[in-house]
Amino acid sequence: MGKTLKRRAAFTALARALMAGARGGPSLGERLAALPRMIRATARGEYDGGLRLAMMTAATAYVVSPVDVVPELFLTVFGLVDDAVMVTWLAGSVLSETERFLEWEARRSSVIPGHVTP
């Protein structure tokens, strides 16, 4: 049941993120442009996206891995279903995490070190 909930959350995040651009949220281009900054901020320890980035990297490696070709050869359509689910989860996760990062960036730029803001 836990995997089903995670899958549902990823699909919901994907749908919400794709619709956000139409409702005035960050566009797909802004989100993709934020990806290198997010990786850099995570590597520096400024942003807390380490585990999420690791999961997204693992999902990308799984999808492009030549080892994953074996199930497609024997299971044909059923072997492609896991890739489709993984790609959908990955897209939803990337869109959701970049939106979270852009919000973090906006909050961070409004903070002045050494000053208390109401």
OpenMM code with the backbone's topology and positions (N, CA, C; nanometers):
from openmm import Vec3, app, unit

residues = "MET GLY LYS THR LEU LYS ARG ARG ALA ALA PHE THR ALA LEU ALA ARG ALA LEU MET ALA GLY ALA ARG GLY GLY PRO SER LEU GLY GLU ARG LEU ALA ALA LEU PRO ARG MET ILE ARG ALA THR ALA ARG GLY GLU TYR ASP GLY GLY LEU ARG LEU ALA MET MET THR ALA ALA THR ALA TYR VAL VAL SER PRO VAL ASP VAL VAL PRO GLU LEU PHE LEU THR VAL PHE GLY LEU VAL ASP ASP ALA VAL MET VAL THR TRP LEU ALA GLY SER VAL LEU SER GLU THR GLU ARG PHE LEU GLU TRP GLU ALA ARG ARG SER SER VAL ILE PRO GLY HIS VAL THR PRO".split()
positions = [
    Vec3(0.0813, -0.1186, 0.0000),
    Vec3(0.0000, 0.0000, 0.0000),
    Vec3(0.0861, 0.1255, 0.0000),
    Vec3(0.2022, 0.1217, 0.0656),
    Vec3(0.2903, 0.2374, 0.0713),
    Vec3(0.3401, 0.2785, -0.0664),
    Vec3(0.3727, 0.1781, -0.1507),
    Vec3(0.4195, 0.2091, -0.2853),
    Vec3(0.3092, 0.2741, -0.3678),
    Vec3(0.1862, 0.2283, -0.3479),
    Vec3(0.0734, 0.2856, -0.4201),
    Vec3(0.0538, 0.4314, -0.3817),
    Vec3(0.0663, 0.4614, -0.2534),
    Vec3(0.0517, 0.5996, -0.2088),
    Vec3(0.1624, 0.6877, -0.2642),
    Vec3(0.2855, 0.6368, -0.2682),
    Vec3(0.3965, 0.7140, -0.3222),
    Vec3(0.3772, 0.7387, -0.4710),
    Vec3(0.3312, 0.6363, -0.5426),
    Vec3(0.3050, 0.6524, -0.6850),
    Vec3(0.1965, 0.7554, -0.7080),
    Vec3(0.0898, 0.7456, -0.6303),
    Vec3(-0.0215, 0.8404, -0.6432),
    Vec3(0.0266, 0.9818, -0.6130),
    Vec3(0.1111, 0.9979, -0.5117),
    Vec3(0.1642, 1.1301, -0.4770),
    Vec3(0.2500, 1.1846, -0.5904),
    Vec3(0.3284, 1.0985, -0.6539),
    Vec3(0.4128, 1.1438, -0.7647),
    Vec3(0.3280, 1.1861, -0.8839),
    Vec3(0.2251, 1.1081, -0.9154),
    Vec3(0.1372, 1.1442, -1.0262),
    Vec3(0.0629, 1.2745, -0.9965),
    Vec3(0.0198, 1.2907, -0.8721),
    Vec3(-0.0482, 1.4143, -0.8317),
    Vec3(0.0475, 1.5322, -0.8427),
    Vec3(0.1718, 1.5144, -0.7992),
    Vec3(0.2712, 1.6211, -0.8088),
    Vec3(0.2970, 1.6574, -0.9542),
    Vec3(0.3020, 1.5573, -1.0418),
    Vec3(0.3231, 1.5826, -1.1837),
    Vec3(0.2083, 1.6644, -1.2416),
    Vec3(0.0863, 1.6233, -1.2143),
    Vec3(-0.0294, 1.6964, -1.2657),
    Vec3(-0.0332, 1.8385, -1.2106),
    Vec3(-0.0079, 1.8528, -1.0812),
    Vec3(-0.0106, 1.9853, -1.0179),
    Vec3(0.1000, 2.0741, -1.0747),
    Vec3(0.2181, 2.0189, -1.0945),
    Vec3(0.3302, 2.0972, -1.1461),
    Vec3(0.3075, 2.1393, -1.2905),
    Vec3(0.2507, 2.0506, -1.3708),
    Vec3(0.2239, 2.0861, -1.5093),
    Vec3(0.1178, 2.1952, -1.5200),
    Vec3(0.0222, 2.1939, -1.4294),
    Vec3(-0.0831, 2.2952, -1.4310),
    Vec3(-0.0377, 2.4264, -1.3674),
    Vec3(0.0672, 2.4246, -1.2875),
    Vec3(0.1119, 2.5447, -1.2165),
    Vec3(0.1521, 2.6552, -1.3125),
    Vec3(0.2173, 2.6214, -1.4224),
    Vec3(0.2590, 2.7218, -1.5198),
    Vec3(0.1404, 2.7957, -1.5775),
    Vec3(0.0300, 2.7250, -1.5971),
    Vec3(-0.0902, 2.7884, -1.6502),
    Vec3(-0.1559, 2.8781, -1.5457),
    Vec3(-0.1327, 2.8503, -1.4178),
    Vec3(-0.1951, 2.9292, -1.3109),
    Vec3(-0.1024, 3.0367, -1.2566),
    Vec3(0.0087, 3.0637, -1.3228),
    Vec3(0.0983, 3.1678, -1.2773),
    Vec3(0.2167, 3.1175, -1.1977),
    Vec3(0.2314, 2.9873, -1.1839),
    Vec3(0.3468, 2.9315, -1.1147),
    Vec3(0.4677, 2.9331, -1.2058),
    Vec3(0.5793, 2.8768, -1.1594),
    Vec3(0.6997, 2.8738, -1.2428),
    Vec3(0.6770, 2.7922, -1.3692),
    Vec3(0.7298, 2.8404, -1.4795),
    Vec3(0.7150, 2.7677, -1.6055),
    Vec3(0.8100, 2.6485, -1.6080),
    Vec3(0.7903, 2.5628, -1.7038),
    Vec3(0.8759, 2.4458, -1.7177),
    Vec3(1.0203, 2.4883, -1.7424),
    Vec3(1.0401, 2.5924, -1.8223),
    Vec3(1.1745, 2.6433, -1.8488),
    Vec3(1.2429, 2.6937, -1.7227),
    Vec3(1.1683, 2.7658, -1.6385),
    Vec3(1.2247, 2.8151, -1.5120),
    Vec3(1.2640, 2.6994, -1.4211),
    Vec3(1.1792, 2.5979, -1.4178),
    Vec3(1.2071, 2.4812, -1.3335),
    Vec3(1.3321, 2.4080, -1.3810),
    Vec3(1.3433, 2.3870, -1.5120),
    Vec3(1.4598, 2.3165, -1.5655),
    Vec3(1.5874, 2.3987, -1.5491),
    Vec3(1.5758, 2.5317, -1.5609),
    Vec3(1.6920, 2.6184, -1.5404),
    Vec3(1.7358, 2.6177, -1.3943),
    Vec3(1.6437, 2.5909, -1.3029),
    Vec3(1.6755, 2.5875, -1.1599),
    Vec3(1.7457, 2.4581, -1.1202),
    Vec3(1.7375, 2.3562, -1.2022),
    Vec3(1.7947, 2.2256, -1.1685),
    Vec3(1.9448, 2.2311, -1.1396),
    Vec3(2.0278, 2.2936, -1.2240),
    Vec3(2.1713, 2.3007, -1.1900),
    Vec3(2.1981, 2.3801, -1.0619),
    Vec3(2.1237, 2.4866, -1.0395),
    Vec3(2.1402, 2.5644, -0.9164),
    Vec3(2.1021, 2.4814, -0.7952),
    Vec3(1.9975, 2.4003, -0.8091),
    Vec3(1.9532, 2.3147, -0.6996),
    Vec3(2.0605, 2.2102, -0.6676),
    Vec3(2.1185, 2.1512, -0.7685),
    Vec3(2.2239, 2.0515, -0.7476),
    Vec3(2.3445, 2.1167, -0.6792),
    Vec3(2.3814, 2.2350, -0.7260),
    Vec3(2.4955, 2.3066, -0.6676),
    Vec3(2.4687, 2.3425, -0.5218),
    Vec3(2.3485, 2.3947, -0.4913),
    Vec3(2.3142, 2.4321, -0.3536),
    Vec3(2.3094, 2.3094, -0.2632),
    Vec3(2.2648, 2.1967, -0.3156),
    Vec3(2.2617, 2.0731, -0.2377),
    Vec3(2.4033, 2.0242, -0.2105),
    Vec3(2.4893, 2.0305, -0.3110),
    Vec3(2.6284, 1.9861, -0.2943),
    Vec3(2.7019, 2.0727, -0.1920),
    Vec3(2.6675, 2.1999, -0.1857),
    Vec3(2.7302, 2.2906, -0.0884),
    Vec3(2.6721, 2.2760, 0.0518),
    Vec3(2.5613, 2.2043, 0.0633),
    Vec3(2.4972, 2.1864, 0.1931),
    Vec3(2.4029, 2.2998, 0.2302),
    Vec3(2.3710, 2.3854, 0.1352),
    Vec3(2.2811, 2.4981, 0.1613),
    Vec3(2.1344, 2.4567, 0.1511),
    Vec3(2.1060, 2.3612, 0.0659),
    Vec3(1.9692, 2.3164, 0.0396),
    Vec3(1.9570, 2.1714, 0.0833),
    Vec3(1.8431, 2.1350, 0.1376),
    Vec3(1.8246, 2.0018, 0.1962),
    Vec3(1.7688, 1.8977, 0.0988),
    Vec3(1.8040, 1.9036, -0.0281),
    Vec3(1.7469, 1.8131, -0.1269),
    Vec3(1.8298, 1.6902, -0.1557),
    Vec3(1.9246, 1.6558, -0.0709),
    Vec3(2.0167, 1.5457, -0.0977),
    Vec3(1.9514, 1.4121, -0.1242),
    Vec3(1.8635, 1.3691, -0.0363),
    Vec3(1.7986, 1.2389, -0.0525),
    Vec3(1.7083, 1.2376, -0.1755),
    Vec3(1.6338, 1.3447, -0.1957),
    Vec3(1.5457, 1.3514, -0.3123),
    Vec3(1.6262, 1.3502, -0.4419),
    Vec3(1.7376, 1.4231, -0.4455),
    Vec3(1.8229, 1.4211, -0.5650),
    Vec3(1.8826, 1.2825, -0.5872),
    Vec3(1.9199, 1.2156, -0.4814),
    Vec3(1.9743, 1.0799, -0.4931),
    Vec3(1.8689, 0.9846, -0.5504),
    Vec3(1.7448, 0.9980, -0.5048),
    Vec3(1.6372, 0.9126, -0.5570),
    Vec3(1.6108, 0.9425, -0.7042),
    Vec3(1.6143, 1.0702, -0.7418),
    Vec3(1.5921, 1.1066, -0.8818),
    Vec3(1.7073, 1.0559, -0.9694),
    Vec3(1.8301, 1.0605, -0.9180),
    Vec3(1.9454, 1.0094, -0.9916),
    Vec3(1.9344, 0.8582, -1.0091),
    Vec3(1.8926, 0.7895, -0.9038),
    Vec3(1.8748, 0.6438, -0.9127),
    Vec3(1.7658, 0.6077, -1.0131),
    Vec3(1.6579, 0.6842, -1.0142),
    Vec3(1.5493, 0.6582, -1.1098),
    Vec3(1.5974, 0.6804, -1.2528),
    Vec3(1.6755, 0.7844, -1.2742),
    Vec3(1.7300, 0.8108, -1.4076),
    Vec3(1.8227, 0.6979, -1.4500),
    Vec3(1.9077, 0.6538, -1.3598),
    Vec3(1.9993, 0.5433, -1.3901),
    Vec3(1.9216, 0.4156, -1.4226),
    Vec3(1.8121, 0.3921, -1.3514),
    Vec3(1.7300, 0.2733, -1.3761),
    Vec3(1.6691, 0.2768, -1.5159),
    Vec3(1.6186, 0.3927, -1.5538),
    Vec3(1.5514, 0.4038, -1.6838),
    Vec3(1.6503, 0.3887, -1.7986),
    Vec3(1.7688, 0.4464, -1.7871),
    Vec3(1.8653, 0.4405, -1.8979),
    Vec3(1.9585, 0.3197, -1.8901),
    Vec3(1.9487, 0.2400, -1.7859),
    Vec3(2.0375, 0.1261, -1.7663),
    Vec3(2.0148, 0.0186, -1.8725),
    Vec3(2.1226, -0.0344, -1.9287),
    Vec3(2.1080, -0.1441, -2.0256),
    Vec3(2.0574, -0.2728, -1.9598),
    Vec3(2.0736, -0.2875, -1.8283),
    Vec3(2.0233, -0.4055, -1.7577),
    Vec3(1.8705, -0.4095, -1.7652),
    Vec3(1.8091, -0.2935, -1.7725),
    Vec3(1.6629, -0.2859, -1.7780),
    Vec3(1.6082, -0.3312, -1.9129),
    Vec3(1.6924, -0.3525, -2.0112),
    Vec3(1.6474, -0.3989, -2.1425),
    Vec3(1.6000, -0.5440, -2.1350),
    Vec3(1.6570, -0.6217, -2.0454),
    Vec3(1.6238, -0.7644, -2.0354),
    Vec3(1.4738, -0.7867, -2.0103),
    Vec3(1.4103, -0.7176, -1.9127),
    Vec3(1.2666, -0.7397, -1.8954),
    Vec3(1.1851, -0.6998, -2.0186),
    Vec3(1.2283, -0.5967, -2.0897),
    Vec3(1.1550, -0.5565, -2.2094),
    Vec3(1.1607, -0.6639, -2.3173),
    Vec3(1.2734, -0.7346, -2.3259),
    Vec3(1.2872, -0.8387, -2.4272),
    Vec3(1.1922, -0.9549, -2.4018),
    Vec3(1.1763, -0.9930, -2.2757),
    Vec3(1.0944, -1.1094, -2.2434),
    Vec3(0.9492, -1.0749, -2.2110),
    Vec3(0.9261, -0.9593, -2.1551),
    Vec3(0.7909, -0.9245, -2.1112),
    Vec3(0.7230, -0.8236, -2.2021),
    Vec3(0.7869, -0.7797, -2.3050),
    Vec3(0.7384, -0.6816, -2.4034),
    Vec3(0.6660, -0.5647, -2.3357),
    Vec3(0.5353, -0.5581, -2.3512),
    Vec3(0.4582, -0.4441, -2.3007),
    Vec3(0.4693, -0.4309, -2.1491),
    Vec3(0.4652, -0.5425, -2.0782),
    Vec3(0.4720, -0.5375, -1.9319),
    Vec3(0.6089, -0.4882, -1.8844),
    Vec3(0.7109, -0.5146, -1.9628),
    Vec3(0.8439, -0.4654, -1.9293),
    Vec3(0.8564, -0.3152, -1.9478),
    Vec3(0.7743, -0.2596, -2.0342),
    Vec3(0.7760, -0.1146, -2.0565),
    Vec3(0.6937, -0.0386, -1.9535),
    Vec3(0.5997, -0.1065, -1.8890),
    Vec3(0.5134, -0.0410, -1.7911),
    Vec3(0.5952, 0.0127, -1.6744),
    Vec3(0.6916, -0.0645, -1.6262),
    Vec3(0.7720, -0.0151, -1.5143),
    Vec3(0.8517, 0.1082, -1.5538),
    Vec3(0.8978, 0.1128, -1.6790),
    Vec3(0.9686, 0.2321, -1.7250),
    Vec3(0.8743, 0.3519, -1.7326),
    Vec3(0.7544, 0.3301, -1.7807),
    Vec3(0.6577, 0.4398, -1.7897),
    Vec3(0.6234, 0.4944, -1.6515),
    Vec3(0.6054, 0.4053, -1.5559),
    Vec3(0.5766, 0.4489, -1.4191),
    Vec3(0.6960, 0.5248, -1.3625),
    Vec3(0.8154, 0.4746, -1.3856),
    Vec3(0.9359, 0.5387, -1.3329),
    Vec3(0.9575, 0.6765, -1.3958),
    Vec3(0.9380, 0.6884, -1.5260),
    Vec3(0.9550, 0.8169, -1.5936),
    Vec3(0.8505, 0.9169, -1.5443),
    Vec3(0.7282, 0.8713, -1.5247),
    Vec3(0.6230, 0.9596, -1.4736),
    Vec3(0.6560, 1.0046, -1.3321),
    Vec3(0.6993, 0.9119, -1.2471),
    Vec3(0.7382, 0.9488, -1.1114),
    Vec3(0.8540, 1.0479, -1.1139),
    Vec3(0.9524, 1.0209, -1.1996),
    Vec3(1.0703, 1.1073, -1.2090),
    Vec3(1.0317, 1.2478, -1.2536),
    Vec3(0.9460, 1.2575, -1.3544),
    Vec3(0.9027, 1.3899, -1.4017),
    Vec3(0.8288, 1.4647, -1.2914),
    Vec3(0.7388, 1.3965, -1.2229),
    Vec3(0.6656, 1.4600, -1.1133),
    Vec3(0.7572, 1.5030, -1.0007),
    Vec3(0.8542, 1.4199, -0.9687),
    Vec3(0.9485, 1.4517, -0.8613),
    Vec3(1.0365, 1.5705, -0.8979),
    Vec3(1.0864, 1.5729, -1.0212),
    Vec3(1.1714, 1.6842, -1.0650),
    Vec3(1.0916, 1.8140, -1.0637),
    Vec3(0.9702, 1.8107, -1.1160),
    Vec3(0.8883, 1.9321, -1.1185),
    Vec3(0.8525, 1.9782, -0.9781),
    Vec3(0.8183, 1.8855, -0.8925),
    Vec3(0.7823, 1.9201, -0.7549),
    Vec3(0.9014, 1.9751, -0.6778),
    Vec3(1.0163, 1.9094, -0.6912),
    Vec3(1.1358, 1.9517, -0.6175),
    Vec3(1.1902, 2.0844, -0.6678),
    Vec3(1.1843, 2.1082, -0.7987),
    Vec3(1.2314, 2.2370, -0.8489),
    Vec3(1.1393, 2.3498, -0.8046),
    Vec3(1.0101, 2.3220, -0.7945),
    Vec3(0.9182, 2.4241, -0.7420),
    Vec3(0.9524, 2.4551, -0.5961),
    Vec3(0.9776, 2.3499, -0.5191),
    Vec3(1.0166, 2.3677, -0.3783),
    Vec3(1.1469, 2.4468, -0.3688),
    Vec3(1.2430, 2.4172, -0.4572),
    Vec3(1.3706, 2.4876, -0.4574),
    Vec3(1.3519, 2.6351, -0.4933),
    Vec3(1.2692, 2.6629, -0.5934),
    Vec3(1.2454, 2.8023, -0.6327),
    Vec3(1.1819, 2.8815, -0.5190),
    Vec3(1.0919, 2.8188, -0.4444),
    Vec3(1.0328, 2.8849, -0.3277),
    Vec3(1.1392, 2.9097, -0.2210),
    Vec3(1.2272, 2.8118, -0.1996),
    Vec3(1.3363, 2.8262, -0.1031),
    Vec3(1.4289, 2.9401, -0.1448),
    Vec3(1.4604, 2.9464, -0.2743),
    Vec3(1.5458, 3.0525, -0.3261),
    Vec3(1.4836, 3.1901, -0.3043),
    Vec3(1.3536, 3.2005, -0.3298),
    Vec3(1.2850, 3.3290, -0.3126),
    Vec3(1.2859, 3.3714, -0.1657),
    Vec3(1.2590, 3.2771, -0.0751),
    Vec3(1.2619, 3.3088, 0.0690),
    Vec3(1.4029, 3.3470, 0.1124),
    Vec3(1.4995, 3.2772, 0.0613),
    Vec3(1.6389, 3.3010, 0.0993),
    Vec3(1.6866, 3.4383, 0.0540),
    Vec3(1.6443, 3.4803, -0.0638),
    Vec3(1.6896, 3.6098, -0.1145),
    Vec3(1.6268, 3.7260, -0.0379),
    Vec3(1.5162, 3.7003, 0.0323),
    Vec3(1.4521, 3.8075, 0.1075),
    Vec3(1.5049, 3.8182, 0.2506),
    Vec3(1.5928, 3.7278, 0.2912),
    Vec3(1.6486, 3.7290, 0.4261),
    Vec3(1.7805, 3.8063, 0.4261),
    Vec3(1.7941, 3.8968, 0.5211),
    Vec3(1.9168, 3.9720, 0.5366),
    Vec3(1.9892, 3.9151, 0.6586),
    Vec3(2.1094, 3.8592, 0.6391),
    Vec3(2.1814, 3.8000, 0.7525),
    Vec3(2.2032, 3.9009, 0.8643),
    Vec3(2.1757, 3.8596, 0.9869),
    Vec3(2.1945, 3.9454, 1.1036),
    Vec3(2.0765, 4.0339, 1.1360),
    Vec3(1.9683, 4.0257, 1.0589),
    Vec3(1.8503, 4.1086, 1.0825),
    Vec3(1.7295, 4.0192, 1.1104),
    Vec3(1.6463, 4.0642, 1.2005),
    Vec3(1.5231, 3.9924, 1.2307),
    Vec3(1.4120, 4.0561, 1.1479),
    Vec3(1.3408, 3.9721, 1.0747),
    Vec3(1.2302, 4.0224, 0.9951),
    Vec3(1.0997, 3.9743, 1.0558),
    Vec3(0.9970, 4.0581, 1.0532),
    Vec3(0.8678, 4.0165, 1.1122),
    Vec3(0.7988, 3.9122, 1.0298),
] * unit.nanometer
topology = app.Topology()
chain = topology.addChain("A")
for resn in residues:
    res = topology.addResidue(resn, chain)
    for name in ("N", "CA", "C"):
        topology.addAtom(name, app.Element.getBySymbol(name[0]), res)
